């Protein structure tokens, strides 16, 4: 029996899509579906984190200097993997010349560079705090919007922060690629203030003036 402690799970998935906090979504149904996808991804990541000696997982972090968020972060040692969750219609998605298609139709929603921006800002945020880190290629996990459908990826790649994009059913099989080492506590401590709902650090109380 292993005596290694499990990793931590910090934050709650889908907080940014909860009722009253989903201004970006086209409507409540879109927010509900997106939140469901994030929670399904979180269930897989949380299981990875709770293994003996597993990495730590943080959910729903604000990108420093931005109103956008990162759905999930996995920290293994000093290695950080940013994970975005999407819920798309079933179909075959493929990419060529920097453009994504679903079947024979353009699918521009997949070509946003949010993850590249998140990587750059997170590097700057951690460097400013003197935190040693390695940020891996971001990962986008895609769930089908219907239970009777599936999502396939063909030759998907591109310049967006060296992003990898995989169907959700491949996430558990990719667990080892996310890391299998306990998280560096300095990295986790620096990321915790970015988690949605994290308490704002209090300013130190003023020191009383000495009287003579």
N, C-alpha and C positions, 0 to 999 in steps of 0.2 A: 504494500500500500504506500502510495507516494505521500511524503510529508511536505511537499512544496505547496505554498499558499496559492490559491487561485488569483486571477487578476481582478481588477475592480470594474464595476459597471457604474458609470456616473451620468446622471441626467436621464430624461425620459424622451424616447423617440416620438416624433410627431407633435412636439410642443408648439412649434412654429405654425402648425396647421390646425391647431385646436380652435374651437369656436371663439370668435371674437379676435383672433390673431392670425387671420389669413387674407389680408388685404390683396395679396398678389393673385390669389386664385380667381378664376373666372366666375365661379359660383360655389355654393356650399357643397354640391356634389363632387366637384373637382377636388376641393380641399379634403373631403371625406375619403375619396379614393386614394389620393396621394398620401394621406396620413396612414391609411391601412397598409400601403406598400412599405412605408417607413417602419411600421411596427413589425411587419413580417421580416424585414431585413434585420431589425434589432433582435428579434428572437434568435436568429441564427448566430449573430455576433455575440450576444450575451452568453450563449451556450459555449462558444469558443473561449470567452473570457473566464468562465467559471471552471475550466479545466485546471488541474494542478499545474502551477507554473505558467499559466496562460497569460496572454497580453491583457492590457486594460482597454476598455471601450468607453467612449464618451459619445453622448447623443445630443444633437441639436445645438451646435455652437455658432455663435455669431462670427462672421469673418471680420477680423480687425479692420477698422476704418471703412466698413461697408454695412449696408442694411441687409445684405444677403446672408444666408446661413450655410453651414456645412451639416449635412444630415447625420453623419457618423464619422468618428475618428477611431482608428485602432493604433495603439502604441505598444510596440514590442521592442524592448530595449530602448534605444534612442530613435528607432525607426518609426515614422509616422505615416499612416496611410489614410487619406481622405476618401470617404465613400459617399456617393450620391445615389439616392434611390429614385427610380422612375417607374411609372405605371403607364405602359403604352399598349396600343391595340396589338393583338396577335398578328404576326407576319414575319417576313424575312427582311432584316435591315442590313444594308450594306453601304460601304463608303468608298468614294473614288474622287480624286482631285479635291479633297477637302470638303466634299458635299456628301450628305447622308440621304439615302433613299429607303423608302418602305415599299417593297415590290418595285414597281416602275415609277412611283411618284416621289418627288422631293419631300424630304422630312427635315425642314430647317431647324426645328426645335432641338435637334440633337447637336447642332453645330455651335451653340453658344459657348463662350469661353470662360464661363464662371469658374470652373475648376482651375484653370490656369491662373486666373486672378487670385483665387483662394490660396494656391500654393505660394505665389509671390508675396502676398500680404502676410501669410503665416510665417514664411522665412524671415521677413523683416521684423515681425512682432517678436519672434523668439530670439533673433540676433540682438535686438535692442535690450533684451533681458539677459543676454549672455548665456543662453541655453544651447548646449551642444545638441544637434539633431541631424537626422537624415530624413528627408521627406520623399517617400516613394512615389511612383506614378499613381495618380488618382484612379479610383475604380468607380465605375457607374454600374449599378445593379438594376436590371430591368425585369419587372414583373408584368405578366400579361394582364390586361384589364378584364379578361373573362376566364373563368375556370376551365372552359372547354377549349381554350386556345393556347398557343405557345409562341414564344419569341425566339427567333434564330438570328445569329449574327454572322455575317460573312465578310472576311477581310476587313474587319473594322480596325481603324487606326487613325492617327492624325496628329496635328501639332498641338492640340489643346492640353497643355501640361502633360504630354505623353500619356494621355488618359487611356485606360483599358475599359472596355465595356463588355459585360457578360450577362447572359440570361440568369435570372435568379436561381434556377435549379442547379447552376454550377457554383454558387457561392460556397456551399458547404464543402464541396470538393476542393475549393481554392483556399481552404482555411490555413494550410501550412504556409502558403505564400504570403499571408497576412502577418505571419510571425508566430513564434511559439516560445517567446521569452518573456519574463516579467518586465513590465514597463519601467523605464527610468523614472524615479519619483520626481526628479526635477522637471522633466518634460510634462508629466501629468499635472504637477502643481502650477505650471505656467498656463496650461490649457483650461483648467477648471474655471477661472473667472469668465471664460468665454461661453460657458454652458448656459443655456436659457434657464432663467430662474435662479442662477447662482447669486448669493448675497453680494451686494456691493461692499468692497472692503471699507471699513470705517477709518476715517482719518484719526491719527493719534490724538489723544486728549492733550490740550496745551499744558505745559508744565507750569506749576504755580510759581509766581514770582517770589524770590527770596527777599525778605525784609530784614533790615538791619536796625 
